[in-house]
């Protein structure tokens, strides 16, 4: 174990930095059984959380959000 608190912090695993797969709106819509237009409306309304890549980039949906939508639709 590292001997100082700073070294301990630097060696600590960081689960928040783990990479999670992301999908385009089209891919996400297909996974949950929606049409692309419906998915866009859900994103715009805030019912589906998404990430915008770049200033004018495309929206991406995290895998955890797709799983949440699937659970809610059951």
Protein Blocks (a to p, Z undefined) as FASTA:
>chain_A
ZZbfklmmmmpccfklpccddddfklmmmmnopafklmmmmmmnopaccddedjklccdd
dfklmmmmmmmmZZ
